[in-house]
Amino acid sequence: MWGAPRIQGEMLKLGYEIAQSTVAKYMAKHPPGSGQTWKTFLRNHAASVGAMDFLVVPTIDVRMLFVLVILRLERRQLLSVGVTDHPTAEWIAQQITEAFPWDEAPEHLVRDRDAAYTHAVTRRLAAMGIRDHPIAPRSPWQNGYAERLIGSIRRECLDHIVVWGEVHLRRVLGAYANYYNEIRPHLFLDKDAPHPRPVQRYGTIACTPILGGLHNQYCRT
C-alpha cells in the first residue's frame, strides 16, 4: 500500500505541485489494527511456512548440547531435531537441507536472530528458494510455533530425563519426534496427529509404553 510520501513523489514527477500534507488529507483512513498482523500472515500462509529455533540441553556432566528444531506450520509436523555441541552455520545449513527435500521446500522460513545464522545459512535458504524471515529483535512471540514446540519437548520429555550424552539425547529426541508426529493428539488438528491417525473401532485395546512409560500409545489389535 502506498503512503502519502510515495504518492506525492509520483505526483511531483507528473507535474503536479502538491504538498504531502494535502495528499495525506484526502487519503482513505483505515481504522487502527486493520492491516495484516504477523499472526494473520502466519495463519494465511501456514501451508508454505516452516520455522526453526534452538534449545540448549545440559548433560549429566554439565556439558551443553544444542538442539535445532525445524517444523512445518501447516500440520505442526516436527521435521528435524538435530543435536550438536557446536552449531556452526555449515551444520545448520546441512540440517535445513536434510529437513526439506529440494522439491518440497517451504516458501518461507521463520527464525530468530541467533548469531549462528550467518551467510552460509542465508545462502542455502536462497539456493533452495526459501524466503528468509528473521523475527524482530527481542520478539520470540513472532516465532511462537517453534517456541511452543520447544516448550512441549521440555515439558513432555526432557524435564523428566537425565541426558547422558549426545548419542543418548539423539535417541530420546528421535523417540519423542516419532511420538509427536505419529501419535500425540493436537488441539489445532482437531485431536489428530501431524501424520493423520486412522480411527480404530474394532479389536482389543493395547497399550505400548514410549520413552520408558513417560508416554503411551493406545491402539486396537
C-alpha positions as semicolon CSV with decimal commas, in nm:
position;residue;x (nm);y (nm);z (nm)
1;M;0,000;0,000;0,000
2;W;0,131;0,345;-0,094
3;G;0,163;0,614;0,171
4;A;0,136;0,990;0,131
5;P;0,513;1,044;0,070
6;R;0,523;0,800;-0,219
7;I;0,202;0,927;-0,375
8;Q;0,326;1,286;-0,351
9;G;0,654;1,185;-0,513
10;E;0,473;1,026;-0,805
11;M;0,253;1,334;-0,850
12;L;0,556;1,564;-0,849
13;K;0,703;1,357;-1,130
14;L;0,377;1,404;-1,322
15;G;0,398;1,780;-1,289
16;Y;0,155;1,833;-1,003
17;E;0,291;2,067;-0,734
18;I;0,112;1,941;-0,425
19;A;0,208;1,920;-0,059
20;Q;0,246;1,588;0,116
21;S;0,003;1,706;0,386
22;T;-0,260;1,766;0,118
23;V;-0,219;1,413;-0,014
24;A;-0,249;1,274;0,339
25;K;-0,566;1,479;0,396
26;Y;-0,752;1,311;0,110
27;M;-0,624;0,958;0,160
28;A;-0,871;0,696;0,282
29;K;-0,849;0,645;0,656
30;H;-0,806;0,294;0,793
31;P;-0,906;0,204;1,148
32;P;-0,622;0,105;1,385
33;G;-0,527;-0,258;1,357
34;S;-0,688;-0,304;1,017
35;G;-0,364;-0,413;0,849
36;Q;-0,242;-0,770;0,831
37;T;-0,076;-0,875;1,155
38;W;0,214;-1,118;1,185
39;K;-0,027;-1,376;1,329
40;T;-0,257;-1,333;1,031
41;F;0,036;-1,374;0,791
42;L;0,139;-1,700;0,955
43;R;-0,218;-1,832;0,954
44;N;-0,278;-1,736;0,589
45;H;0,050;-1,888;0,468
46;A;0,082;-2,181;0,709
47;A;0,089;-2,433;0,424
48;S;0,408;-2,278;0,288
49;V;0,584;-2,174;0,610
50;G;0,848;-2,352;0,814
51;A;1,012;-2,243;1,138
52;M;1,325;-2,326;1,333
53;D;1,478;-2,248;1,670
54;F;1,738;-2,373;1,917
55;L;1,709;-2,520;2,263
56;V;2,000;-2,595;2,493
57;V;2,015;-2,921;2,689
58;P;2,263;-2,986;2,973
59;T;2,405;-3,336;3,015
60;I;2,483;-3,514;3,341
61;D;2,844;-3,389;3,323
62;V;2,725;-3,026;3,270
63;R;2,810;-3,031;2,902
64;M;2,581;-2,813;2,689
65;L;2,424;-2,964;2,377
66;F;2,235;-2,762;2,117
67;V;1,920;-2,892;1,950
68;L;1,794;-2,734;1,628
69;V;1,419;-2,786;1,596
70;I;1,266;-2,748;1,248
71;L;0,893;-2,778;1,179
72;R;0,625;-2,709;0,920
73;L;0,338;-2,494;1,040
74;E;0,055;-2,643;0,835
75;R;0,019;-2,960;1,044
76;R;0,280;-2,880;1,313
77;Q;0,500;-3,156;1,174
78;L;0,833;-3,191;1,354
79;L;1,083;-3,240;1,073
80;S;1,420;-3,234;1,247
81;V;1,578;-3,238;1,592
82;G;1,947;-3,212;1,511
83;V;2,192;-3,236;1,803
84;T;2,543;-3,092;1,823
85;D;2,782;-2,940;2,075
86;H;2,899;-2,676;1,830
87;P;2,627;-2,534;1,599
88;T;2,820;-2,385;1,307
89;A;2,645;-2,216;1,015
90;E;2,752;-2,501;0,786
91;W;2,595;-2,755;1,023
92;I;2,270;-2,555;1,035
93;A;2,262;-2,532;0,655
94;Q;2,300;-2,909;0,634
95;Q;2,013;-2,963;0,880
96;I;1,789;-2,740;0,666
97;T;1,880;-2,936;0,354
98;E;1,801;-3,267;0,523
99;A;1,473;-3,139;0,670
100;F;1,338;-3,000;0,342
101;P;1,380;-3,200;0,021
102;W;1,460;-2,962;-0,264
103;D;1,125;-3,026;-0,433
104;E;0,927;-2,983;-0,108
105;A;1,092;-2,679;0,048
106;P;0,856;-2,418;0,201
107;E;0,829;-2,069;0,056
108;H;0,906;-1,901;0,390
109;L;1,118;-1,989;0,694
110;V;1,078;-1,806;1,026
111;R;1,376;-1,791;1,263
112;D;1,523;-1,577;1,538
113;R;1,836;-1,363;1,510
114;D;2,084;-1,608;1,663
115;A;2,440;-1,519;1,563
116;A;2,488;-1,873;1,430
117;Y;2,267;-1,795;1,129
118;T;2,541;-1,643;0,916
119;H;2,584;-1,615;0,538
120;A;2,621;-1,991;0,495
121;V;2,264;-2,032;0,621
122;T;2,110;-1,747;0,424
123;R;2,285;-1,861;0,107
124;R;2,147;-2,213;0,149
125;L;1,795;-2,078;0,201
126;A;1,825;-1,864;-0,111
127;A;1,958;-2,157;-0,314
128;M;1,657;-2,366;-0,207
129;G;1,413;-2,090;-0,300
130;I;1,314;-2,024;0,062
131;R;1,246;-1,667;0,175
132;D;1,428;-1,593;0,500
133;H;1,217;-1,427;0,772
134;P;1,423;-1,333;1,082
135;I;1,194;-1,209;1,356
136;A;1,227;-0,867;1,517
137;P;1,483;-0,831;1,800
138;R;1,357;-0,948;2,141
139;S;1,028;-1,070;1,990
140;P;1,016;-1,450;2,048
141;W;0,637;-1,441;2,013
142;Q;0,688;-1,390;1,639
143;N;0,829;-1,743;1,627
144;G;0,562;-1,871;1,860
145;Y;0,501;-2,206;1,689
146;A;0,864;-2,311;1,729
147;E;0,871;-2,173;2,084
148;R;0,557;-2,370;2,170
149;L;0,705;-2,689;2,028
150;I;1,024;-2,641;2,228
151;G;0,812;-2,593;2,539
152;S;0,632;-2,921;2,466
153;I;0,963;-3,103;2,419
154;R;1,082;-2,977;2,756
155;R;0,759;-3,039;2,949
156;E;0,675;-3,375;2,795
157;C;1,023;-3,519;2,759
158;L;1,347;-3,352;2,867
159;D;1,227;-3,227;3,207
160;H;1,183;-3,593;3,310
161;I;1,507;-3,740;3,174
162;V;1,875;-3,718;3,272
163;V;2,073;-3,684;2,949
164;W;2,395;-3,886;2,950
165;G;2,542;-3,756;2,627
166;E;2,494;-3,668;2,263
167;V;2,406;-4,020;2,148
168;H;2,155;-4,059;2,431
169;L;1,991;-3,724;2,353
170;R;1,956;-3,813;1,985
171;R;1,787;-4,140;2,075
172;V;1,549;-3,973;2,321
173;L;1,454;-3,691;2,083
174;G;1,410;-3,936;1,795
175;A;1,162;-4,137;2,003
176;Y;0,979;-3,821;2,107
177;A;0,964;-3,694;1,748
178;N;0,801;-4,020;1,638
179;Y;0,551;-3,991;1,924
180;Y;0,482;-3,625;1,844
181;N;0,426;-3,681;1,472
182;E;0,253;-4,018;1,472
183;I;0,062;-4,048;1,800
184;R;0,020;-3,732;2,007
185;P;-0,320;-3,559;1,959
186;H;-0,305;-3,187;1,878
187;L;-0,584;-2,944;1,960
188;F;-0,507;-2,740;1,647
189;L;-0,555;-3,051;1,432
190;D;-0,893;-3,144;1,588
191;K;-0,728;-3,401;1,818
192;D;-0,538;-3,566;1,531
193;A;-0,163;-3,617;1,495
194;P;0,054;-3,432;1,238
195;H;0,062;-3,760;1,043
196;P;-0,313;-3,840;1,043
197;R;-0,415;-4,140;1,255
198;P;-0,698;-4,364;1,135
199;V;-0,989;-4,427;1,370
200;Q;-0,984;-4,783;1,505
201;R;-1,326;-4,912;1,609
202;Y;-1,270;-5,287;1,641
203;G;-1,028;-5,511;1,825
204;T;-0,874;-5,528;2,170
205;I;-0,717;-5,211;2,308
206;A;-0,344;-5,249;2,374
207;C;-0,105;-5,007;2,544
208;T;0,256;-4,965;2,431
209;P;0,491;-4,760;2,653
210;I;0,701;-4,488;2,490
211;L;1,019;-4,341;2,641
212;G;1,012;-4,590;2,926
213;G;0,645;-4,527;3,006
214;L;0,667;-4,147;3,004
215;H;0,400;-4,165;2,732
216;N;0,183;-4,444;2,597
217;Q;0,041;-4,545;2,263
218;Y;-0,312;-4,690;2,262
219;C;-0,430;-4,890;1,965
220;R;-0,658;-5,179;1,877
221;T;-0,517;-5,518;1,778
